[in-house]
Amino acid sequence: MEKALKQLFDFQRFEDNDSLAALIADTHARYEKRELTLDEMDFISAAGMPEKPDKKTRR
């Protein structure tokens, strides 16, 4: 699906299709880029929770 959307977006650069432009505008409106709030960042852990190694268990 993502590949098809990319192809349509690229196609629209060369063809000025009104219905495709409306679809692209709707997609951009739903997936707006913005900064996350600090509260939203609390739910993100892409690499897991970092833990400091215990000095006693270091080898």
Rosetta silent file (secondary structure, phi, psi, omega in degrees, C-alpha in Angstrom):
SEQUENCE: MEKALKQLFDFQRFEDNDSLAALIADTHARYEKRELTLDEMDFISAAGMPEKPDKKTRR
SCORE:     score description
SCORE:     0.000 S_00000001
   1 L     0.000  -43.392 -178.801    0.000    0.000    0.000 S_00000001
   2 H   -62.756  -39.010  179.527    2.787    2.417    0.911 S_00000001
   3 H   -63.793  -41.653  179.340    4.515    1.777   -2.423 S_00000001
   4 H   -63.376  -41.276  178.221    1.292    2.494   -4.315 S_00000001
   5 H   -63.280  -43.024  178.789    0.826    5.775   -2.428 S_00000001
   6 H   -60.762  -41.138  179.304    4.389    6.858   -3.215 S_00000001
   7 H   -65.192  -39.968  177.979    3.826    6.121   -6.892 S_00000001
   8 H   -65.735  -40.183  178.730    0.598    8.151   -6.911 S_00000001
   9 H   -63.922  -41.726  177.752    2.306   11.068   -5.183 S_00000001
  10 H   -64.907  -41.657  178.988    5.121   10.945   -7.770 S_00000001
  11 H   -60.114  -39.987 -177.323    2.588   10.718  -10.619 S_00000001
  12 H   -65.051  -24.732  177.837    0.774   13.794   -9.313 S_00000001
  13 H   -62.477  -31.164 -176.622    3.972   15.848   -9.672 S_00000001
  14 H  -100.895  -28.541  179.646    3.702   15.473  -13.460 S_00000001
  15 L  -113.061  132.101  179.727   -0.078   15.229  -13.932 S_00000001
  16 L   -96.122   78.745 -177.938   -2.400   17.796  -12.400 S_00000001
  17 L   -95.173  118.853 -175.234   -5.283   15.452  -11.544 S_00000001
  18 H   -62.764  -43.743 -178.521   -7.902   17.164   -9.360 S_00000001
  19 H   -68.910  -35.441  177.041   -9.309   14.015   -7.742 S_00000001
  20 H   -69.858  -36.927  177.163   -5.808   12.700   -7.000 S_00000001
  21 H   -62.698  -39.081  178.193   -4.831   16.091   -5.562 S_00000001
  22 H   -66.246  -40.165  178.464   -7.843   15.911   -3.209 S_00000001
  23 H   -64.268  -42.353  179.321   -6.845   12.392   -2.116 S_00000001
  24 H   -65.847  -42.537  178.918   -3.261   13.509   -1.455 S_00000001
  25 H   -62.684  -40.065  177.929   -4.444   16.567    0.501 S_00000001
  26 H   -64.287  -41.328  178.999   -6.714   14.337    2.606 S_00000001
  27 H   -64.602  -44.491  177.799   -3.827   11.945    3.299 S_00000001
  28 H   -62.093  -37.180 -179.411   -1.518   14.784    4.324 S_00000001
  29 H   -67.074  -36.095 -179.082   -4.221   16.150    6.631 S_00000001
  30 H   -76.443  -29.625 -176.343   -4.625   12.784    8.398 S_00000001
  31 L  -115.954   54.105 -178.220   -0.890   12.182    8.815 S_00000001
  32 L   -65.881  135.007  175.551    0.251   15.627    9.817 S_00000001
  33 L   -80.579  132.153  178.052    3.868   15.901   10.943 S_00000001
  34 L  -157.662  163.377  175.942    4.198   17.411   14.378 S_00000001
  35 L   -76.962  145.580  175.901    6.320   17.223   17.471 S_00000001
  36 L   -79.738  148.076  174.211    5.274   14.812   20.167 S_00000001
  37 L   -78.153  164.753  178.203    4.335   16.161   23.551 S_00000001
  38 H   -61.337  -36.062  177.757    6.289   15.028   26.592 S_00000001
  39 H   -64.310  -39.898  178.685    3.285   12.937   27.653 S_00000001
  40 H   -68.298  -33.601 -179.387    3.243   11.182   24.260 S_00000001
  41 H   -67.377  -23.570  177.465    6.976   10.529   24.473 S_00000001
  42 L   -62.443  -24.593 -177.890    6.423    8.537   27.662 S_00000001
  43 L   -90.009   -1.045 -176.354    4.765    5.829   25.558 S_00000001
  44 L  -105.669  130.450  176.182    7.702    5.471   23.134 S_00000001
  45 L  -149.921   77.235 -174.469   10.576    3.102   23.748 S_00000001
  46 L   -65.852  -34.954 -176.811   12.094    2.124   20.403 S_00000001
  47 L  -111.633   14.161 -178.465   15.229    0.562   21.872 S_00000001
  48 L    88.102 -179.240 -179.956   13.884   -0.581   25.204 S_00000001
  49 L   -89.808  122.329 -179.958   14.524    0.896   28.578 S_00000001
  50 L   -70.047  136.986  177.180   18.178    1.759   29.140 S_00000001
  51 L  -125.423  137.406  176.700   19.662    0.263   32.240 S_00000001
  52 L   -78.924  134.479  178.989   22.968    1.156   33.774 S_00000001
  53 L   -66.571  140.289  178.660   25.170   -1.871   34.308 S_00000001
  54 L   -71.855  130.638 -177.969   25.674   -2.827   37.917 S_00000001
  55 L   -60.491  -30.218 -178.015   29.304   -2.253   38.953 S_00000001
  56 L   -71.503  -30.836 -176.037   29.342   -5.555   40.826 S_00000001
  57 L   -93.093   -3.757  178.489   28.428   -7.633   37.768 S_00000001
  58 L   -67.159  141.194  177.851   30.922   -5.992   35.369 S_00000001
  59 L  -125.457    0.000    0.000   33.679   -8.264   34.166 S_00000001
